[in-house]
Amino acid sequence: MKLSRLARLYALVLLPALAWAYQPAGKFKTADQAKRHCPNDVVVWVTFSTKLFYLKGHLWYGNGPSGAYECRMEALEEGNLPG
């Protein structure tokens, strides 16, 4: 019975926390981190599910259930399109 509770705790609490902590290379949690990575490029918000990116000032910039800040050239190289 205790193992079952621990398994539920792991699935409900720890897995989502670990997923949020993981960030693929070239994708950043903040716009400042992305800007330091590519100071001569424009920072965009890439939404993973749609493969669209948005510029600062757009309604979806920095919003969405799954996405990250990224350099525009890197986003284009990955096949993402302007939203």
C-alpha positions in Angstrom: 0.0 0.0 0.0 2.8 2.4 0.8 4.5 1.8 -2.5 1.2 2.7 -4.2 1.0 6.0 -2.4 4.7 6.8 -3.2 4.1 6.0 -6.9 1.1 8.3 -7.0 3.1 11.1 -5.3 5.9 10.6 -7.8 3.5 10.7 -10.7 1.5 13.7 -9.5 4.2 15.9 -8.0 7.7 15.0 -8.9 7.3 14.2 -12.7 5.8 17.6 -13.6 8.4 19.4 -11.6 11.2 17.5 -13.3 9.6 18.1 -16.7 9.5 21.9 -16.0 13.2 21.9 -14.9 14.3 20.2 -18.2 15.0 22.8 -20.9 16.4 21.7 -24.3 19.6 23.4 -25.5 19.0 26.7 -27.1 15.6 27.1 -25.4 15.4 29.4 -22.4 12.9 30.0 -19.6 13.5 33.8 -19.7 14.0 36.3 -22.5 17.1 37.6 -20.7 18.7 34.2 -20.8 18.0 33.9 -24.5 19.3 37.5 -25.1 22.6 36.6 -23.4 22.9 33.5 -25.7 22.4 35.5 -28.9 23.0 39.2 -28.2 22.9 40.1 -32.0 19.6 38.3 -32.7 16.0 38.9 -31.9 14.5 36.8 -29.1 11.2 35.1 -29.9 8.7 32.8 -28.0 8.4 29.4 -29.6 5.3 27.3 -28.9 6.3 23.7 -29.1 2.9 22.2 -30.0 2.3 24.5 -33.0 6.0 25.2 -34.1 5.1 28.9 -34.4 7.2 31.7 -32.9 6.1 35.2 -31.8 7.9 38.5 -31.4 7.9 40.7 -28.3 4.6 42.6 -28.2 2.5 39.8 -29.6 -0.3 38.5 -27.5 1.3 35.0 -27.3 4.9 36.2 -26.6 5.9 34.5 -23.4 2.5 32.7 -23.1 1.3 29.3 -23.7 1.3 25.9 -22.0 4.6 24.7 -23.5 7.1 26.9 -25.1 10.4 28.7 -24.5 12.4 31.8 -25.5 14.8 31.2 -28.3 16.9 33.1 -30.8 15.0 33.8 -34.0 17.6 32.4 -36.3 17.7 29.1 -34.3 14.0 29.0 -34.3 13.9 29.3 -38.1 16.7 26.7 -38.5 14.5 24.2 -36.5 11.6 24.7 -38.9 9.5 27.0 -36.7 7.4 29.6 -38.5 6.4 33.2 -37.6 3.0 33.2 -35.9 
